[in-house]
Amino acid sequence: MTYLQLEENLIFISANGSLYSYSFEAKETSVEGEITTGISAAQWAPSQEHLVIFAKNGSLLIHNSELDFIREIKLDLGPEATVSWRGDSKFFVVCGQAEGGYKALTFAANGDLVESHFKSDPDGGKVQ
């Protein structure tokens, strides 16, 4: 489970796919969403302006800090992946197992795929 405190709310994201917010002012929890396939990875941008979720069905979901949906991208990756943001919050990388090895895909914060110098090893080894 990961969380982020935004203003007077705390956001919880669980691996089973549940997204909750807790209001300190109202002292109540609200369901913000449910990803029925489950969540493999969820990572806030360092600026806390974007949330990237990788669902176990291979979908990449991008939300803003208010959890408003921005974009969904279907990736050709297995159900497990990792997400890592660059320190300036302009780009993130999704790494996961693909047919024939591993794949590292670089995206701009808005979800546009960008050219990356990372290449998958054609022999199924480590990402280079």
HELIX and SHEET records of a PDB file:
SHEET    1   A 4 THR A   2  LEU A   6  0                                        
SHEET    2   A 4 ASN A   9  ILE A  13 -1                                        
SHEET    3   A 4 SER A  18  SER A  23 -1                                        
SHEET    4   A 4 GLU A  28  GLU A  34 -1                                        
SHEET    1   B 4 ILE A  39  TRP A  44  0                                        
SHEET    2   B 4 HIS A  50  ALA A  55 -1                                        
SHEET    3   B 4 SER A  59  ASN A  64 -1                                        
SHEET    4   B 4 PHE A  69  LYS A  74 -1                                        
SHEET    1   C 4 ALA A  81  TRP A  85  0                                        
SHEET    2   C 4 PHE A  91  ALA A  98 -1                                        
SHEET    3   C 4 GLY A 101  ALA A 108 -1                                        
SHEET    4   C 4 LEU A 113  VAL A 114 -1                                        
END                                                                             
